[in-house]
């Protein structure tokens, strides 16, 4: 019977995935620098950036969810220590232990500011350290696969922005601002955002464990895409918050404020919530296509139902 080593299994996506995987009565271990919320008996404290730590790994299938992914990680070398050196260490132990399957959660950040509806064959052109480190990690895994392509299995999953219960990322921050009644749109709000629900992503990772040997690269997106006006309107409707969608800050004014915030943060050596890159990301189109449609996978949650589930979990008691 196979054993799954979930590297980074204590995080938001890891715990969601293991909620599904553990119900199948399969053997697994969690390798993470932080203790998990659940499945503590399966936990081993572990630092992916240190090669000697990999002797703790006892599985014969590796799922790597570990990542430095925030926008404001300092020093920036941490992205490369965790995302790139971690990939090197993981492939090294896979060779030593003759492990044939690696599943790696990368990111659509490897595409940078991509064309609308970019699929998996779109050019790799990251604009920040997170995206660059993920792209470099992918190259390391591809080199590992190409050493023995007939007997190995490499699955690279590039999710777009993930949201869900207990997540505290950018989409949760948007929901929180809307719930507070203090949200104001930046720009026209017509820019389109591809997003993904954590439970659907978890289901797809579980599904991918049954794919045959070979190389597979998938973007993960829950369709249909929404523009920012639509996403805000649905959120306000579910939360019963009075609409402020007609109140908009012009993009040119917001980006000036972002550059001022960048300068202040640089002078004070502090991370400031507002920045030019966050404003650019908020106002850009991040719309992706996916080849998952060519598989037999069907997600359990529609995007609107996923938003409703998340909002009711996070805000219903408070309200």
N, C-alpha and C positions, 0 to 999 in steps of 0.2 A: 504493500500500500504506500502510495506517494505521501511525502510530507512537504508542506508548503512553508517556506521561510518568507515572512512578510516583513521586509525591511522598511522601517518607517510606519509600522502598523499601529502606532499609538495615536496617530493624527486623525483629523476629521474624516478624510476619505478612508483611511485604514480601518477605523472603527465601524464605519458604515458598511464597508465590504465584509468585514468579519462577522457582522450581525447576520449576513446572508450565508457566508461560507460555513460558519460554525453549525448551522442547522443541518448540514449534510453529513455530520458525523465523520468528518475528515480531519486528519492530523495536521496541526500547524503550530508555528512558533512566531512570536512577535519580537523583532529586534529593533530597538529604538533607544535613543538617548533619554527619552521621557517615558515615565510609567503610563500605561494605558488606563482609560476610564473603565473598560471592561476587559475580561479575559486575562486577568493579572497572573493566573497560574501558568499561562503560556509565555510569559514575558521574560526577556533577557536584556539587561541594560547593555547598550551597544552604540558605538560611534562609527558611522559609515566612513568617515574620513581617515580612520586608522586601520592600516592593513592587518595588524596583529589581532584586531577585534574579530575578524572574520573566521577565526578558528572556532568561535562559538556557534557558527551556523551549521545546522545538522540536517536541513531539508535537501530534497533532490529537485525541487522546483523553486525558483526565486521570483518573488514579486517585489519590485523596488518602487516604493512610494515616497522614499525619503527625499527631501528637497529643502533648500533655502529659496524662498519664493517671494517674500515681501518686497515692496518697491524700494524700501529704505534701509536695507541691510548694510551695516558698516562694521569693519572694513569690507569692501567689495570682494576681497579675496575669499570671503566665506562662501560665496556662490560657487567658486571653483574648488574649494576644499571639499565641500559636501557633494555637489552635483557632478563634478568632473573626476576628482580623485576617488570619490565614492564609486563611480562607474568602473574606474581602473581596478580598484580593489575587488569589486564584485566579480568582474570578468576573470581576474586572477584566481579567485577561490573556485569559480565555476570550472576552470581548467584543471585545477588541482584535484577537485572532487568529482570530475567527469559529469558535471551537471549540464543537462541538455536543453533546459527551458529557462528562459528569462523573459519576464514581462516588465516593461518599464513604462511608467507614466511620465511622459514628457509634457509638452505644452504647445499650444498654438503660438506662444510667444516666439518660437523659432522662426516664424514667418515675418515678424516685425509688423510694420504697417502694410498689411497685405491688400491685394486687390479684393473686391467684393466676391464672395462665393469661392474663395480659394480652397482647392482640394488638396489632397495629400501630395500631389506632384508640384505644388506651387514652390517658387524659389525660397530657399532658406536665407533670410535676411534680417536677423534680429537687431533691435535697436538699443537694447539695454543688457546689463550684465546677466540678469536672470535668463533671458532668451539665448544669449551667447553660450552660457554655461550648459544649458539644456541641449543646444545644438552640438556642442563638443561632446557631451555625454552620449548622444545618439550615435555619433561617429565611432566612439569606442565600442559600443554594443554591436554596431554593424561590422566592425573589424572582427570582433569575436565570432559573430555568426558566420562570416565568410571563411573562417578557418576550417569549418566543417559543415557546409550548408545542407548536406544530404541528411544528417542525423540531428541537427539542432533546430530549435524553435525559438524565434525572437519575435515578440509582439510589442510594438511601440504604440502607445495610446497617447494622443495629443488632445487633452480636453481643453475646451474653452473655459471661461470663467465659471467656476463651480459654486453653487449655493445650496443651502439646505439647513436642516435643524442643527443647531450648535455651531454653525460656521460664523466666523467673525471677519470675513473678508469684505471686499469692496461692495458686493451686492447687498450683504447685510447692512453695511453702513448706509447705502442708498435707502433700503427699507426703513431703517431707523430714522433717517432724516424726514422721510415722508410721513411716518407715524407721528413724529413730533409736531407736524404742521409747519415746520420751518424750511421745507424744501423749496428751492427755486431752481428752475431749469437753466442750464448754461447752454447757449446756442439755440438753434431752432428746435432741437429734439427730434429731428427727422433721421438722425444717424441710427443705423441698425446695429443691434448687439446680438450675437450668438451667445447663448448661455447654456448651462448644463445642470441638471438636478443630481445631487450626490447619490441618491438611491438608484437612479437610472445608470449612472456611471459605474456604480458598484455592481449592478446586475450585469453590465457588459463585461467588466473584468472577469466576473465569475463565468460568463458565457465563453470568453476567450480561452479559458483553461481547457476547453474541449476541442479547440481548433487543432488540426493536424500539423505536423512538422513543416517548417518553412519560415519565411520572412513576411511579416504583416505590419503595415503602418496604417493606423486609423486616426482621423480626427474624431473627437467625440463632441457632438452638438445635439441638443434637443430642438427639434423643429416643430412648428414654423418659427422663424426668427421674428423678433419684435423690434420696432424702433423705440427710442427712449420715451416718446410721448405715450405710446401704447403700454409700455411696461409700467410707467408711472400711473397711468389711468387705471390699469387693472389693480395695482397695489392700493391706490386710494379707494377704489370701489370696495375691495375686500375689507379694508380697515375702516371703511366709512369715515374717511378723512375728507374734509372739504377740498375741492380741487383748486390747485394753485398753478395749473399747467399753463395758464396764459401769462404768468409772471416769468419773464426770461431775462437773464443777463447776457448781453451781446458777447460773442466769443472773443472779439478783439479786446474788450475791456477785461474779461476774465483772464486771458493769457498774459496781459500786462501785470495784473495782480499776482499771477503765478510766478512770473520772473522776479517781481519784487520779493515774494516769499522765498524764492530760491536764494536771492542775495542775502536776505536777513538770516536764513538758516545757515548759510556758509559763514557769515560773520560770527554768528553765535555758536556755530558748531552744534546745531540742534536739528532734529527732524521736525519739520513743520507740516501739519496736516494738508495744507494747500501747497501745491507745487505745479510748475509748468507742465511737467510730464503727466501728472495725474489729470490735469485739465485737458491736455491733448488726447489722452486715452479715453476720457469720458466723452469727448465730442467727436471722436473718430468712429468710422464704421469698422466694426470687427465682426464681419459676417463670413462664415466658413461653410463649405460643403463637406460631406463625409461619404466614404465608401461603405460605411456600415449598412447602408440601405441594400447593398448587394448580398448581405448575409441574411440569415433567418432570425436575427435578433429583433425582438420587439420590446420596447421599454414599457414599463408598467404604468408610468405616470405621464399624462399630457403636461405640457409646460404650464398651462394655467392652473391645473390641479396641483402641480408641484409648488407653485407660488402660494397657493391657498394653504396647503399643508404647512409650509414653512412659516407663513405669517401667523397662522392660528397657533402654532407651537410657540413662537417667539413672543407674541404680543397679546394673545387673547386673555391670559390671566391678568396681565398688567392692566389691560383696558377694562 
